[in-house]
Amino acid sequence: MKCKSNICGLILVTNVTLRWKPEGITVAGVFNSSSTGADELSVPVYVTVNYLNNMFIVDSGNHRIQKYLRNATNGSTIAGMSNGAGGTNLYSLAWPSHVIVDPNENLCITDRVNHRLLSWKYNASVGKIITGTGVPGNATNQLSSPRSAAYDASADIYFVADANNHRIMSYAFNVTSGVLVAGGNGAGSNNTQLNIPCGLYFDKITNSFLIANEGSHSVVRWKFGASNWTLLAGSSLGINGVTSTSLNWPGHLTLDPMGNMYVADSMNHRIQLFFNGQSIGITIAGKTGVARKNASLLYVPLSIELDNQLNLYVADAYNNRVQKFLRY
């Protein structure tokens, strides 16, 4: 069936109804505020939820990782400084961009402006460097503005979207020097190149990476061991746009259990759903090109997450909040 508006009235995929209320609920952050209080956020760039529906938020402008217990209005700082101070030591962060949370709530943090990947154990007060030297560089033990990471538990390997080096690197346990697995041929829209890779999703089923290629306004699939990508969504020529087949600085992405892809189309201020195998997107949150603070609109959404009921969580960065869109 075809959509008549931004939100499809009814979409059936393998007997699962995919529809969301158009008005979001603010589950973290305070309207029109971006300070350092326990109930406040400043440029949240990433959100994830665990099996208990506790939220973990990369509160980037406050240089910290916040944990919100289910239904709580205040968060607690679990990495970085609770007062919002950034720094270069191992108890501080500087504009973090992504966090992986394991079942024991150990963290892996892309510490963006410190150009490093950190391991942060549960209840620890300091992190441990997995890789990165604290300064930008393109050696195999260096990163330049890492934007996200993924983890393959079966192989105990981390993958890093090394954005300003336009590459994806892999790092084995206790090895600070990495291996190039995608890109590394300079910035560009050629299918052997990446251009500011931002979002990174490791698809174990297909043994491939789904990469939000931010600077080229696309999402691509790069199979492990391949020398080039295939286009999933957006432009193959590096051109942004506002149509259902276009993207504009896409941020993070995720998949649902049916293999459908959800993309934070950040500068179009919308969340796009691409059904498995389709390149035409459907807007399921926000409105194309409209940046506002009300419940149905977004302002530079940078990440999305689905809980086990397929409710949608959005890191609504420039509104300094996390919005939850209920599936019904």
TIMI-456568 format. One record per residue (C-alpha): residue number from 1; residue in three letters; x, y, z. Coordinates in nm, 4 decimals. Each point is the difference from the previous one (the first is absolute). Layout:
BEGIN
+-----+-----+----------+----------+----------+
:   n : res :        X :        Y :        Z :
+-----+-----+----------+----------+----------+
: NUM : ala :        X :        Y :        Z :
...
+-----+-----+----------+----------+----------+
//
This chain:
BEGIN
+-----+-----+----------+----------+----------+
:   n : res :        X :        Y :        Z :
+-----+-----+----------+----------+----------+
:   1 : met :   0.0000 :   0.0000 :   0.0000 :
:   2 : lys :   0.1080 :   0.3609 :  -0.0496 :
:   3 : cys :   0.0447 :   0.2663 :   0.2661 :
:   4 : lys :  -0.2393 :   0.2954 :  -0.0105 :
:   5 : ser :   0.2056 :   0.2127 :   0.2445 :
:   6 : asn :   0.3252 :   0.0076 :   0.1944 :
:   7 : ile :  -0.1149 :  -0.2901 :   0.2195 :
:   8 : cys :  -0.1403 :  -0.3076 :  -0.1647 :
:   9 : gly :  -0.3361 :  -0.0914 :   0.1449 :
:  10 : leu :   0.0766 :  -0.3696 :  -0.0186 :
:  11 : ile :   0.3052 :  -0.1919 :  -0.1153 :
:  12 : leu :   0.0145 :  -0.3779 :   0.0245 :
:  13 : val :   0.3324 :  -0.1807 :  -0.0238 :
:  14 : thr :   0.0094 :  -0.3713 :   0.0803 :
:  15 : asn :  -0.3139 :   0.0436 :   0.2122 :
:  16 : val :   0.1557 :   0.2824 :   0.2061 :
:  17 : thr :  -0.1798 :   0.3336 :  -0.0101 :
:  18 : leu :   0.2442 :   0.2881 :  -0.0327 :
:  19 : arg :  -0.1554 :   0.3312 :   0.0897 :
:  20 : trp :   0.0849 :   0.2616 :   0.2581 :
:  21 : lys :  -0.1871 :   0.2843 :   0.1616 :
:  22 : pro :   0.1074 :   0.3247 :  -0.1690 :
:  23 : glu :   0.0422 :   0.1847 :   0.3309 :
:  24 : gly :   0.3046 :  -0.0937 :   0.2017 :
:  25 : ile :   0.0320 :  -0.0120 :   0.3782 :
:  26 : thr :   0.3027 :   0.1675 :   0.1554 :
:  27 : val :   0.1671 :  -0.2705 :   0.2114 :
:  28 : ala :   0.3227 :   0.1894 :   0.0752 :
:  29 : gly :   0.0964 :   0.3652 :  -0.0061 :
:  30 : val :  -0.1793 :   0.3226 :   0.0854 :
:  31 : phe :  -0.1816 :   0.2221 :  -0.2485 :
:  32 : asn :   0.2079 :   0.3018 :  -0.1074 :
:  33 : ser :   0.2848 :  -0.0821 :   0.2396 :
:  34 : ser :   0.3515 :  -0.1356 :  -0.0571 :
:  35 : ser :   0.1761 :   0.0208 :   0.3353 :
:  36 : thr :   0.1693 :  -0.2618 :   0.2195 :
:  37 : gly :  -0.2807 :  -0.0971 :   0.2366 :
:  38 : ala :  -0.0817 :  -0.3658 :   0.0527 :
:  39 : asp :  -0.3207 :   0.0521 :  -0.1986 :
:  40 : glu :   0.1679 :   0.1942 :  -0.2812 :
:  41 : leu :   0.1905 :  -0.0814 :  -0.3178 :
:  42 : ser :   0.2194 :   0.2000 :  -0.2355 :
:  43 : val :   0.0199 :  -0.1188 :  -0.3607 :
:  44 : pro :  -0.0831 :  -0.3668 :   0.0610 :
:  45 : val :   0.1371 :  -0.1818 :  -0.3026 :
:  46 : tyr :  -0.0743 :  -0.3643 :   0.0764 :
:  47 : val :  -0.2458 :  -0.2063 :   0.2011 :
:  48 : thr :  -0.0238 :  -0.3725 :   0.0620 :
:  49 : val :  -0.2247 :  -0.2106 :   0.2232 :
:  50 : asn :   0.0596 :  -0.3334 :   0.1709 :
:  51 : tyr :  -0.2344 :  -0.2915 :   0.0641 :
:  52 : leu :  -0.1363 :   0.1786 :   0.3107 :
:  53 : asn :  -0.0742 :   0.3091 :  -0.2104 :
:  54 : asn :   0.2559 :   0.2017 :   0.1897 :
:  55 : met :   0.1409 :   0.2724 :  -0.2258 :
:  56 : phe :   0.3656 :   0.0835 :  -0.0533 :
:  57 : ile :   0.0541 :   0.3396 :  -0.1590 :
:  58 : val :   0.3131 :   0.1560 :  -0.1449 :
:  59 : asp :  -0.0425 :   0.3518 :   0.1404 :
:  60 : ser :   0.2661 :   0.1383 :  -0.2290 :
:  61 : gly :  -0.0150 :   0.3702 :   0.0842 :
:  62 : asn :   0.0357 :  -0.0890 :   0.3681 :
:  63 : his :   0.2871 :  -0.2436 :  -0.0742 :
:  64 : arg :  -0.1636 :  -0.2871 :   0.1871 :
:  65 : ile :  -0.2020 :  -0.3215 :  -0.0298 :
:  66 : gln :  -0.3335 :   0.0060 :   0.1833 :
:  67 : lys :  -0.2048 :  -0.2969 :   0.1171 :
:  68 : tyr :  -0.3745 :   0.0368 :   0.0459 :
:  69 : leu :  -0.1831 :  -0.2757 :   0.1789 :
:  70 : arg :  -0.3307 :  -0.0943 :  -0.1582 :
:  71 : asn :  -0.2531 :   0.2818 :   0.0423 :
:  72 : ala :   0.2496 :   0.2162 :   0.1943 :
:  73 : thr :   0.0145 :   0.3747 :  -0.0674 :
:  74 : asn :   0.3538 :   0.0418 :   0.1337 :
:  75 : gly :   0.3118 :  -0.1645 :  -0.1329 :
:  76 : ser :   0.3182 :  -0.1042 :   0.1758 :
:  77 : thr :   0.3475 :   0.0473 :  -0.1443 :
:  78 : ile :   0.1727 :  -0.3330 :  -0.0640 :
:  79 : ala :   0.2987 :   0.1306 :  -0.2003 :
:  80 : gly :   0.1573 :   0.3430 :  -0.0200 :
:  81 : met :  -0.0584 :   0.2845 :   0.2447 :
:  82 : ser :  -0.3468 :   0.0607 :   0.1411 :
:  83 : asn :   0.0618 :   0.3767 :   0.0008 :
:  84 : gly :   0.0358 :   0.0020 :  -0.3776 :
:  85 : ala :   0.3721 :   0.0762 :  -0.0074 :
:  86 : gly :   0.1957 :  -0.1478 :  -0.2870 :
:  87 : gly :   0.3630 :  -0.1060 :   0.0096 :
:  88 : thr :   0.2757 :  -0.2219 :  -0.1290 :
:  89 : asn :   0.0724 :  -0.2187 :   0.3018 :
:  90 : leu :  -0.1470 :  -0.3457 :   0.0489 :
:  91 : tyr :  -0.2847 :   0.1147 :   0.2232 :
:  92 : ser :  -0.1162 :   0.2580 :  -0.2560 :
:  93 : leu :  -0.1494 :  -0.0003 :  -0.3477 :
:  94 : ala :  -0.0041 :   0.2617 :  -0.2770 :
:  95 : trp :  -0.3049 :   0.0084 :  -0.2245 :
:  96 : pro :  -0.0642 :  -0.3759 :   0.0098 :
:  97 : ser :  -0.1975 :  -0.1277 :  -0.2972 :
:  98 : his :  -0.1088 :  -0.3600 :   0.0642 :
:  99 : val :  -0.0245 :  -0.2660 :   0.2677 :
: 100 : ile :  -0.0328 :  -0.3782 :  -0.0053 :
: 101 : val :  -0.1531 :  -0.1503 :   0.3149 :
: 102 : asp :   0.0509 :  -0.3705 :   0.0660 :
: 103 : pro :  -0.2409 :  -0.2137 :   0.2100 :
: 104 : asn :   0.2057 :   0.0761 :   0.3133 :
: 105 : glu :  -0.0093 :   0.3741 :  -0.0753 :
: 106 : asn :   0.3666 :   0.0228 :  -0.0879 :
: 107 : leu :   0.0450 :   0.2782 :  -0.2524 :
: 108 : cys :   0.1976 :   0.0603 :  -0.3167 :
: 109 : ile :   0.0118 :   0.3723 :  -0.0813 :
: 110 : thr :   0.1107 :   0.1857 :  -0.3113 :
: 111 : asp :   0.1626 :   0.3040 :   0.1598 :
: 112 : arg :  -0.0166 :   0.2157 :  -0.3078 :
: 113 : val :   0.2089 :   0.3106 :   0.0683 :
: 114 : asn :   0.2544 :  -0.2040 :   0.1961 :
: 115 : his :   0.0333 :  -0.2227 :  -0.3094 :
: 116 : arg :  -0.0153 :  -0.3242 :   0.1962 :
: 117 : leu :  -0.2108 :  -0.3045 :   0.0766 :
: 118 : leu :  -0.0496 :  -0.0695 :   0.3695 :
: 119 : ser :  -0.1071 :  -0.2995 :   0.2053 :
: 120 : trp :  -0.1864 :   0.1072 :   0.3151 :
: 121 : lys :  -0.0834 :  -0.2767 :   0.2429 :
: 122 : tyr :  -0.3246 :  -0.0050 :   0.1975 :
: 123 : asn :   0.0165 :   0.2430 :   0.2944 :
: 124 : ala :   0.3557 :   0.1032 :  -0.0898 :
: 125 : ser :   0.1112 :   0.3606 :   0.0440 :
: 126 : val :   0.2556 :  -0.0097 :  -0.2824 :
: 127 : gly :   0.0221 :  -0.1483 :  -0.3464 :
: 128 : lys :   0.2665 :  -0.2064 :  -0.1703 :
: 129 : ile :   0.1268 :   0.0744 :  -0.3500 :
: 130 : ile :  -0.0777 :  -0.2683 :  -0.2569 :
: 131 : thr :   0.1664 :   0.1988 :  -0.2768 :
: 132 : gly :   0.0880 :   0.3565 :  -0.0906 :
: 133 : thr :   0.2775 :   0.2278 :   0.1195 :
: 134 : gly :  -0.1964 :   0.3105 :   0.0977 :
: 135 : val :   0.1006 :   0.1893 :  -0.3137 :
: 136 : pro :  -0.1404 :  -0.0447 :  -0.3510 :
: 137 : gly :   0.1971 :  -0.2178 :  -0.2367 :
: 138 : asn :  -0.0320 :  -0.2689 :  -0.2652 :
: 139 : ala :   0.2379 :  -0.2649 :   0.1319 :
: 140 : thr :  -0.1577 :  -0.3351 :   0.0869 :
: 141 : asn :   0.0095 :   0.0885 :   0.3720 :
: 142 : gln :  -0.1509 :   0.3437 :  -0.0577 :
: 143 : leu :  -0.3471 :   0.1376 :  -0.0669 :
: 144 : ser :  -0.1292 :   0.3334 :  -0.1235 :
: 145 : ser :  -0.3414 :   0.0999 :   0.1318 :
: 146 : pro :  -0.1465 :  -0.3499 :   0.0476 :
: 147 : arg :  -0.3781 :   0.0145 :  -0.0303 :
: 148 : ser :  -0.1285 :  -0.3466 :   0.0893 :
: 149 : ala :   0.0981 :  -0.3575 :   0.0732 :
: 150 : ala :  -0.1336 :  -0.3533 :  -0.0243 :
: 151 : tyr :   0.0966 :  -0.3191 :   0.1785 :
: 152 : asp :   0.0192 :  -0.3591 :  -0.1180 :
: 153 : ala :  -0.0250 :  -0.1990 :   0.3232 :
: 154 : ser :   0.0763 :  -0.3322 :  -0.1679 :
: 155 : ala :   0.3410 :   0.1241 :  -0.1138 :
: 156 : asp :   0.0563 :   0.2587 :   0.2767 :
: 157 : ile :   0.0670 :   0.2692 :  -0.2597 :
: 158 : tyr :  -0.0960 :   0.3659 :  -0.0015 :
: 159 : phe :  -0.0712 :   0.1863 :  -0.3219 :
: 160 : val :   0.0349 :   0.3787 :  -0.0104 :
: 161 : ala :  -0.1377 :   0.2564 :  -0.2425 :
: 162 : asp :   0.3129 :   0.2148 :  -0.0236 :
: 163 : ala :  -0.1813 :   0.2938 :  -0.1538 :
: 164 : asn :   0.2679 :   0.2498 :  -0.0940 :
: 165 : asn :   0.2214 :  -0.2775 :  -0.1357 :
: 166 : his :  -0.2957 :  -0.1201 :  -0.2102 :
: 167 : arg :   0.0476 :  -0.3615 :   0.1005 :
: 168 : ile :  -0.1253 :  -0.2857 :   0.2171 :
: 169 : met :   0.2617 :  -0.1616 :   0.2248 :
: 170 : ser :  -0.0099 :  -0.3233 :   0.2012 :
: 171 : tyr :   0.1753 :  -0.0526 :   0.3340 :
: 172 : ala :   0.0492 :  -0.3397 :   0.1608 :
: 173 : phe :   0.0003 :  -0.0432 :   0.3770 :
: 174 : asn :   0.3034 :   0.1602 :   0.1658 :
: 175 : val :   0.1485 :   0.1071 :  -0.3352 :
: 176 : thr :   0.0277 :   0.3772 :  -0.0463 :
: 177 : ser :   0.1007 :  -0.0179 :  -0.3672 :
: 178 : gly :  -0.2924 :  -0.0594 :  -0.2298 :
: 179 : val :  -0.0746 :  -0.1471 :  -0.3410 :
: 180 : leu :  -0.1667 :   0.1918 :  -0.2801 :
: 181 : val :  -0.3274 :  -0.1673 :  -0.0987 :
: 182 : ala :  -0.1740 :   0.2658 :  -0.2122 :
: 183 : gly :   0.0893 :   0.3257 :  -0.1699 :
: 184 : gly :   0.3380 :   0.1561 :   0.0615 :
: 185 : asn :   0.0236 :   0.1314 :  -0.3562 :
: 186 : gly :  -0.0675 :   0.3632 :   0.0831 :
: 187 : ala :  -0.3331 :   0.1790 :   0.0102 :
: 188 : gly :  -0.2244 :  -0.0454 :  -0.3011 :
: 189 : ser :  -0.3144 :  -0.1501 :  -0.1488 :
: 190 : asn :   0.1741 :  -0.2743 :  -0.1974 :
: 191 : asn :  -0.1121 :  -0.3447 :   0.1168 :
: 192 : thr :   0.3475 :  -0.0726 :   0.1366 :
: 193 : gln :  -0.0103 :   0.3116 :   0.2187 :
: 194 : leu :  -0.1815 :   0.1264 :   0.3056 :
: 195 : asn :  -0.0795 :   0.3599 :   0.0871 :
: 196 : ile :  -0.0291 :   0.0792 :   0.3720 :
: 197 : pro :  -0.1405 :  -0.3370 :   0.1093 :
: 198 : cys :  -0.2226 :   0.0751 :   0.2970 :
: 199 : gly :  -0.2402 :  -0.2816 :   0.0833 :
: 200 : leu :   0.1288 :  -0.3575 :   0.0089 :
: 201 : tyr :  -0.2071 :  -0.3168 :   0.0316 :
: 202 : phe :   0.1582 :  -0.3454 :  -0.0143 :
: 203 : asp :  -0.2447 :  -0.2434 :  -0.1589 :
: 204 : lys :   0.1154 :  -0.3398 :   0.1195 :
: 205 : ile :  -0.2480 :  -0.1840 :  -0.2204 :
: 206 : thr :   0.1507 :   0.1340 :  -0.3227 :
: 207 : asn :   0.3499 :   0.0540 :   0.1435 :
: 208 : ser :  -0.0066 :   0.3592 :  -0.1158 :
: 209 : phe :   0.0039 :   0.3571 :   0.1240 :
: 210 : leu :  -0.2809 :   0.2441 :  -0.0561 :
: 211 : ile :   0.1587 :   0.3440 :  -0.0068 :
: 212 : ala :  -0.1664 :   0.3400 :   0.0156 :
: 213 : asn :   0.2309 :   0.1766 :  -0.2404 :
: 214 : glu :  -0.0812 :   0.3454 :   0.1321 :
: 215 : gly :   0.2046 :   0.2152 :  -0.2366 :
: 216 : ser :  -0.1364 :  -0.1809 :  -0.3060 :
: 217 : his :  -0.3617 :   0.0000 :   0.1247 :
: 218 : ser :  -0.0380 :  -0.3745 :  -0.0313 :
: 219 : val :  -0.0206 :  -0.3299 :   0.1831 :
: 220 : val :   0.2142 :  -0.2762 :  -0.1448 :
: 221 : arg :   0.0698 :  -0.3670 :   0.0658 :
: 222 : trp :   0.3634 :  -0.1117 :   0.0105 :
: 223 : lys :   0.0434 :  -0.3752 :   0.0272 :
: 224 : phe :   0.2829 :  -0.1196 :   0.2183 :
: 225 : gly :   0.3030 :  -0.0613 :  -0.2219 :
: 226 : ala :  -0.1419 :   0.1932 :  -0.2969 :
: 227 : ser :   0.1757 :   0.2915 :  -0.1665 :
: 228 : asn :  -0.3117 :   0.2039 :  -0.0751 :
: 229 : trp :  -0.3521 :   0.0776 :   0.1179 :
: 230 : thr :  -0.3497 :  -0.0372 :  -0.1404 :
: 231 : leu :  -0.2568 :   0.2756 :   0.0418 :
: 232 : leu :  -0.2958 :  -0.0551 :   0.2341 :
: 233 : ala :  -0.1505 :   0.3484 :   0.0234 :
: 234 : gly :   0.0700 :   0.3542 :  -0.1114 :
: 235 : ser :   0.2296 :   0.1184 :  -0.2752 :
: 236 : ser :   0.2736 :  -0.1912 :  -0.1792 :
: 237 : leu :   0.1398 :   0.3351 :  -0.1158 :
: 238 : gly :   0.0316 :   0.1721 :   0.3371 :
: 239 : ile :  -0.2994 :   0.2311 :  -0.0525 :
: 240 : asn :  -0.2407 :   0.0916 :   0.2799 :
: 241 : gly :  -0.3743 :   0.0430 :  -0.0445 :
: 242 : val :  -0.3445 :   0.0074 :   0.1583 :
: 243 : thr :  -0.1816 :  -0.2699 :  -0.1990 :
: 244 : ser :  -0.0963 :  -0.3473 :   0.1199 :
: 245 : thr :   0.3103 :  -0.1425 :  -0.1690 :
: 246 : ser :   0.2376 :   0.2674 :   0.1327 :
: 247 : leu :   0.1841 :   0.0688 :   0.3242 :
: 248 : asn :   0.1643 :   0.3094 :   0.1475 :
: 249 : trp :   0.2911 :  -0.0667 :   0.2374 :
: 250 : pro :  -0.1276 :  -0.3329 :   0.1362 :
: 251 : gly :   0.1053 :  -0.0836 :   0.3550 :
: 252 : his :  -0.0427 :  -0.3356 :   0.1710 :
: 253 : leu :  -0.2061 :  -0.2915 :  -0.1280 :
: 254 : thr :  -0.1407 :  -0.3260 :   0.1284 :
: 255 : leu :  -0.1866 :  -0.3089 :  -0.1195 :
: 256 : asp :  -0.3090 :  -0.1675 :   0.1394 :
: 257 : pro :  -0.0385 :  -0.3802 :   0.0244 :
: 258 : met :  -0.1524 :  -0.0090 :  -0.3522 :
: 259 : gly :   0.3032 :   0.1694 :  -0.1524 :
: 260 : asn :  -0.1724 :   0.3337 :  -0.0558 :
: 261 : met :   0.2346 :   0.2971 :   0.0326 :
: 262 : tyr :  -0.0588 :   0.3187 :   0.2005 :
: 263 : val :   0.2136 :   0.3070 :  -0.0737 :
: 264 : ala :   0.0359 :   0.3264 :   0.1906 :
: 265 : asp :  -0.0118 :   0.2406 :  -0.2956 :
: 266 : ser :   0.1407 :   0.2786 :   0.2115 :
: 267 : met :  -0.0048 :   0.3115 :  -0.2172 :
: 268 : asn :  -0.3391 :  -0.0925 :  -0.1437 :
: 269 : his :  -0.1192 :  -0.0148 :   0.3638 :
: 270 : arg :  -0.1734 :  -0.3331 :  -0.0472 :
: 271 : ile :   0.0256 :  -0.3744 :   0.0624 :
: 272 : gln :  -0.0207 :  -0.2146 :  -0.3131 :
: 273 : leu :  -0.1115 :  -0.3627 :  -0.0176 :
: 274 : phe :   0.1283 :  -0.2080 :  -0.2910 :
: 275 : phe :  -0.1631 :  -0.3389 :  -0.0324 :
: 276 : asn :   0.2377 :  -0.2901 :  -0.0487 :
: 277 : gly :   0.1374 :   0.0214 :  -0.3534 :
: 278 : gln :  -0.1688 :   0.3327 :  -0.0784 :
: 279 : ser :   0.1661 :   0.3346 :  -0.0769 :
: 280 : ile :  -0.3131 :   0.2139 :   0.0383 :
: 281 : gly :  -0.0345 :   0.1351 :   0.3525 :
: 282 : ile :  -0.3103 :   0.0747 :   0.2057 :
: 283 : thr :   0.0087 :   0.2789 :   0.2558 :
: 284 : ile :  -0.1120 :  -0.1402 :   0.3359 :
: 285 : ala :   0.1022 :   0.2894 :   0.2276 :
: 286 : gly :   0.0557 :   0.3695 :  -0.0639 :
: 287 : lys :  -0.0802 :   0.1945 :  -0.3147 :
: 288 : thr :   0.2336 :   0.0497 :  -0.2936 :
: 289 : gly :   0.1909 :   0.3264 :   0.0266 :
: 290 : val :  -0.1896 :   0.1292 :   0.3046 :
: 291 : ala :   0.2015 :   0.0503 :   0.3199 :
: 292 : arg :  -0.2124 :   0.0753 :   0.3062 :
: 293 : lys :  -0.0389 :  -0.0838 :   0.3689 :
: 294 : asn :  -0.3556 :  -0.1312 :   0.0119 :
: 295 : ala :  -0.0940 :  -0.3628 :   0.0647 :
: 296 : ser :  -0.0330 :  -0.1048 :  -0.3637 :
: 297 : leu :   0.3111 :   0.1753 :  -0.1360 :
: 298 : leu :   0.3752 :  -0.0463 :   0.0370 :
: 299 : tyr :   0.3100 :   0.2184 :  -0.0228 :
: 300 : val :   0.3088 :  -0.1837 :  -0.1292 :
: 301 : pro :  -0.0835 :  -0.3537 :   0.1153 :
: 302 : leu :   0.3281 :  -0.1900 :   0.0110 :
: 303 : ser :  -0.0881 :  -0.3516 :   0.1125 :
: 304 : ile :  -0.2856 :  -0.2432 :   0.0329 :
: 305 : glu :  -0.0591 :  -0.3089 :   0.2083 :
: 306 : leu :  -0.2752 :  -0.2590 :   0.0224 :
: 307 : asp :  -0.1016 :  -0.1726 :   0.3211 :
: 308 : asn :  -0.1319 :  -0.3557 :   0.0133 :
: 309 : gln :  -0.3510 :   0.1264 :  -0.0820 :
: 310 : leu :   0.1337 :   0.1979 :  -0.2983 :
: 311 : asn :  -0.0703 :   0.3324 :   0.1661 :
: 312 : leu :   0.2270 :   0.2609 :  -0.1550 :
: 313 : tyr :   0.2490 :   0.2091 :   0.2003 :
: 314 : val :   0.1587 :   0.3043 :  -0.1658 :
: 315 : ala :   0.2981 :   0.2040 :   0.1179 :
: 316 : asp :  -0.1434 :   0.3383 :  -0.0974 :
: 317 : ala :   0.3340 :   0.1773 :   0.0256 :
: 318 : tyr :  -0.0744 :   0.3682 :  -0.0468 :
: 319 : asn :  -0.3181 :  -0.0223 :   0.2063 :
: 320 : asn :   0.2142 :  -0.1426 :   0.2841 :
: 321 : arg :  -0.2354 :  -0.2885 :   0.0621 :
: 322 : val :  -0.0804 :  -0.3633 :  -0.0727 :
: 323 : gln :  -0.3395 :  -0.0615 :  -0.1556 :
: 324 : lys :  -0.1879 :  -0.3290 :   0.0162 :
: 325 : phe :  -0.2485 :  -0.0782 :  -0.2758 :
: 326 : leu :  -0.2395 :  -0.2738 :   0.1063 :
: 327 : arg :  -0.0754 :  -0.2826 :  -0.2357 :
: 328 : tyr :  -0.3702 :  -0.0892 :  -0.0034 :
+-----+-----+----------+----------+----------+
//
